[in-house]
């Protein structure tokens, strides 16, 4: 298609939108039109895998795209052609500054928005949308700082919108089945949990900090990149393009050695939440739901490698304490306090804590997972998302799949499964191609007031704010602990403060003039 024809298509589309929405405003989907009007913020990468399932569902019309990198439009068009998806990107309005999109939402008649940007932009975009009554699908981590988390929760509640956080494993049958098995109390009193990940797989650590500090003048901007909009609320700084091939920078997945854009922003304190913020929304998911965890009381970073003041460390261990609480699933039952150990940078718990598993697997611990230890048994999640879960009670000789364990099979069903997210042949599996579809459709169904209603979140979304706000709070408290290793930080959620002054400096983000929200 020639560029001039694309331009005419865009103008025609804009004129049609103006005719349809003149005098209108952004409101929750009313059902008066057939489809949800979706705006997309973050076009490629995770963004692409977030909005394309919604488009393919037939339940949405995409009325706007936004990405600070204008060339994402061309890359998306090429990928759509490759994937056989019929959409001309050039017929849809495209913004490189999310503030201009937010200012245009009433004109565009936006009902819902996907937010798949660097972490530091999640809160300003989503909060700006929710204030207009727009429901939001926000990639994990929901926000980057504790202040933003509190602001997000208050805004969502005040505007009555639908929220779904992008921890897509929540839609898996195996995750939901293992959650209800743990909630039954089959493991007895659980006081200890271990969660670990192979992330980071992007550059971070001391050498990244040294590189940034040694290049104060920056590099020429890439064509099509709106660097000011990309920085958003963050403090102004020069653009840095790529590390040279011979740079001594951690890059195990060979991500192209970009300094900031694309994807490698995740390791920087100002833009991302490191491995903890990236993966704990997935890997802590089972423990958080199954044990009905809530308030975190304290955190301490007990091990760190490559500490610095610019980027997250290469490796760390963080100890979190979750308060004792009353069970909501089993009224009258008091659940004990839980100590949760977080490991990142390919650090793993000692195989000695899981002897039954280790003895059957040559003493090896899975590369990533979650191990939940109770007085009557244990559960081991052997992947990032809850796709493969096994259980062993004290009298068992070995672990068995959660769908096949006899005692687990006796636990009654309590959490509805999502169509399209079923475990293979009634057995949990790490083969999960397309597994996230149910998570996206759940968000769209919820906007329409359809689909299963989850008593545990009081919502049609299984990762709505009643779940994701308290889960994120513990994760973000842990991220602060990574910046002050060796110090025990007591956290008061009611006061939104730590008992260590240095920690309180990390509660609220820097907000640049002109990007207030």
Secondary structure as UniProt FT lines:
FT   HELIX           3..21
FT   TURN            22..23
FT   STRAND          36..41
FT   HELIX           46..56
FT   TURN            57..58
FT   STRAND          60..66
FT   TURN            70..71
FT   HELIX           72..83
FT   HELIX           89..91
FT   STRAND          94..95
FT   HELIX           98..108
FT   STRAND          112..115
FT   HELIX           119..130
FT   TURN            131..133
FT   STRAND          135..139
FT   HELIX           146..159
FT   STRAND          163..166
FT   HELIX           168..171
FT   HELIX           173..183
FT   TURN            184..187
FT   STRAND          190..196
FT   HELIX           206..213
FT   TURN            216..217
FT   TURN            223..224
FT   HELIX           227..231
FT   TURN            232..233
FT   TURN            245..246
FT   TURN            252..253
FT   TURN            261..263
FT   HELIX           264..267
FT   TURN            269..271
FT   HELIX           274..283
FT   HELIX           285..290
FT   TURN            291..292
FT   STRAND          296..305
FT   STRAND          315..322
FT   STRAND          325..326
FT   TURN            331..332
FT   STRAND          334..335
FT   STRAND          338..344
FT   HELIX           351..354
FT   HELIX           355..360
FT   TURN            361..363
FT   STRAND          369..374
FT   STRAND          377..381
FT   STRAND          389..393
FT   TURN            394..395
FT   STRAND          400..401
FT   TURN            402..404
FT   HELIX           406..409
FT   TURN            419..420
FT   HELIX           424..426
FT   TURN            433..436
FT   HELIX           437..447
FT   TURN            448..449
FT   TURN            455..458
FT   TURN            462..463
FT   HELIX           465..483
FT   TURN            485..486
FT   STRAND          489..492
FT   TURN            493..496
FT   STRAND          497..498
FT   HELIX           501..504
FT   TURN            505..506
FT   TURN            513..514
//
